[in-house]
Amino acid sequence: MRSTCRRSTGMIRLLTALTLVASGLALTITSVATNSTPALAATTCPPSPSQLDNGGFEAPVIPNNSYRLVNENAVPGWSTTATDKQIELWSTPFNGVTAFEGRQFAELNATQASALYQDLPTTPGQTLTWSLAHRARQGTDTMRVVIGSPGASGVENSRFSDTTAGWGRHTGTYVVPANQTITRFAFEAVSSGSGNPTIGNFLDDISFGTPACVLATKSVTPEGPRNVGDTVTYTIGVENEGGSATSDVVITDVLPAGVEYVAGSLMAPGTYTAQTRTLTFRPSTSPNPPVIIGPGELVEVTFQAKILPSASGTTIANFATVAATDGLGITDTFNTNSVSTPVPVAADVAISKNFDPSEIASAGTTTMSLLVANNGPGIAASVTATDALPTGLTVTGQLPSGCSITSGTITCAFGDLGPGVTVLRQITIAAPSVVTATSYMNTARVTTTTNDYNLSNNASIAGLAVAALSPAHLDIAKIVTRPNVLAGDLDSVLIGVLNSGQTSTASDLVVTDTIPTGFAVITANWHSDANSGVCSITTLISCPIGILGPGSTAVVTVSGQTSPDLAPGSTLTDTATATSTGTNSPTAQATITVGANADLYLRKQSVSNALAGQPLDYTVVVENIGPSTAYSASVSDALPAGITVTALPQNCTVTNQTMTCALGDLEPGDIATLPYTVELPLAGGTFTNTATVTSTTPSTDPSHASDSTTTAVIPVADLEATKTASKDSAKIGDTITYTVTVTNLGPGAATSVQVVDDNAVGGLRRVSTSPSIGSIDPTTGNWLIGSLAVGESVTNTITAVAIEVGTVANSVFVESANPDNDGDNNTASATVVVAGSGLPATGTNSARLLGLGGLTLLLGGILVLVSRRRTTA
């Protein structure tokens, strides 16, 4: 859903005041009421904004790096005061001048100093804004903006000068006077730095119309439910559907409870205020205000937020507030549509395990306690604890309710646990009869079918010593919470150390652990039966436990993250060592096996319509959403037949109409942008092509890897006109037959074909017209052909009677709705010389001409006779 600005009470009163002033009425404003609350979202802008047509002079299209003198009838929207009705168009980069916007612009001083203008319907009292880009061709050029009623001299609204240093941007406003429903907006050359009236005053990117009207939308990706800990991307699109550009746009977004802004994710200049949880930014790539959004222009800005545990079981709703300022300096504030993200219930289940006592005699018993808790925030469903007893330990007595044992593994089902609920299960364990002291390291695990966003507390280790009278003896065990993870995932390691001696205390106990390459340690802590502390982290984890009594256990917990650029199949192995004064120094190893998944998200963009034979720009954007590095990423784009690539991105090649681009390795968050240009076939058509990204790293969502675009191409049709006459000379009263032939030389079919005949030529009286197809417009006399296939030729036979003496030259011009790549063969003419036919009627021009001719012949004869007599004498 799109939302738009609504005029506040202050805006309405201001426009009313301007209307009254324009009508000649006096008005005093003592106060202006304003709305302090943003308007509710609407869906459309006011209908039919007043707006200039073809303000960037992009039509008709002329070849790159050239200029053309074009009749005003061929330039949509524009008229000229030049006596020859010629408008001069330039295209980038002719003579080193680049268009301010798009690829074409106009020169006011074409064949003479002149003005370009448009007549638009306007409403009396309406306030219009205008803006344009102006540049000198040589030295300093001066122009002015003249506005008024058609037929009147108009009023100079603004005058300004610019140099060849670059384009100057100029703006202004105009209030339509009373009773003026049609307004002429003229842009007139005043002087040129060259001193030559045919050189100077470049003009481009003109907007003139009703104030800007901004629409805004907000969306969230991925759509649908997301879990606690996931990251979502918000996109805000701002579009101007008014008649003129904005003067500034500011967006504020107050983040809802339950999410956290991802620092640095805002793709626009702006700030984030943590105290108020507010993002403030402008939809622009420029760090400096203001933000200019032209008519019909769309700008999108994205940022990311992370879902927090507090959002569990809720729906996150978010909208943005847009403050859009138009060319009149009036700011409208309104809200976008709201987007929602449902968050399923999340929970954090934890387990703690211990033996009491932890040192028993041979064949003795102890109580094993399993303490399971749900730290919330949601209900944990189907909570289950499992404990695989080491060989030699057995269960004695009755198991607690909900617990069972199969093949030495104890399973306890707790059902659903609410947030904050803790459940204890105690089981009696018997040790075997041993000759020498023996120790057992035992691990219990807990799971839930609810999303568990914290896995570091889902396992617990406890040691049991079956003691004999012996010195202190250290036993060590090491486990990984998640032995198999993806590159970039979190994981934790548990190290348990037991003093299995029955009488002696281990002193100066230190547990060290190597840190494997590719594993970043976040925290490392330890606790024993008597104390707890924090481990030091350098190139080695070192935990100073100190004293560990007989039968006591110390546990080290290490939390960290695997590197996102680890290759699939990588293994991370580290070694833990326990050392104490006068005891053994046992070691234990654990291995993490790393997989990889990378979600490569490809988007492809292009314009929806294009002209045949002209360049078309495509952009392919690939983003690695993670969690792992995407290795050997590559983009392939199968181009339709007839489309030729003219500009390739770096590291791209084209083979058999397929463009292939090597992106290399993309880390999570990396974005690769591939802009390239193609040349469209002259025959036109509709072309759909698909770009696909691949990687040696498996994808979490293959549907993101491809994107397609469809482009409709208007074909080029070369129309050729010929005209012949049945005779080269004739007498008055003779009948002359003209044959006009129109042929479509291709390569595309032509539509809306018509032939314009020079009916104003004197000396002929048209008798009949016989077209092979189509019809003759009774008002203009134009031959309306309609559509013409490639290679098709049609004729029109015209019969006329010669009515005046002289040379009669008659021409025709053929045109269509399609671009024509050869304008030289669009015009054809035929010439007939008409002479007198005997003695014409008295009083006619022909009679007088014949009389003068006879008198001339008589005088010539007398002169010959006189000359002969003088010679004889």
Protein Blocks (a to p, Z undefined) as FASTA:
>chain_A
ZZdddddfklmmmmmmmmmmmnopacddfbdcddfbdcdddfbdcehiaddehklopacc
ddehiaddddfklmghiacfbfnlpacddddfehhiacfbhjbdcdfblmbccddddddd
ddehiacddddddddfbhjaddddddddehiabjafbdcdddfkbccdddddddddehia
bdcdddddfbdfklpakggjiaehiacddddddddddddddehjddehiacddddddddf
bfbdcfbdcddddddehiacdehkagcdcdddfklopacddddfbfbdcddddehiacdd
dddddddfklgoiacddddddddddfkopacdddddddddddddddddddddddddfbdc
ehiacddddddddebjbdcehiacdddddehiacedjddehiaceehiacddebjadehi
acdddddddddddfbdcddddddddddfbdcfbfklmcccdddddddddddddddddddf
blbacehiacddddddddfbfkbccehiacdddddehiacfbdcdddfkbccdddddfbc
cddebpacehiacdddddddddfkbcehiacddddddddehiacdddddddddddddddd
ddddddfbdcehiacddddddddebjbdcehiacdddddehiacfbdcehiaceehiacd
debjadehiacdddddddddfkgpadddddddddfbdcfblmlmpccddddddddddddd
ddddfbfbdcehiacddddddddebjbdcehiacdddfkbghiacfbdcdfbdcddfklo
pacebpadehiacddddddddfbecddddddddddfbdcfblklmpccdddddddehjad
ehiaklmmmmmmmmmmmmmmmmmmmmmmmmmZZ
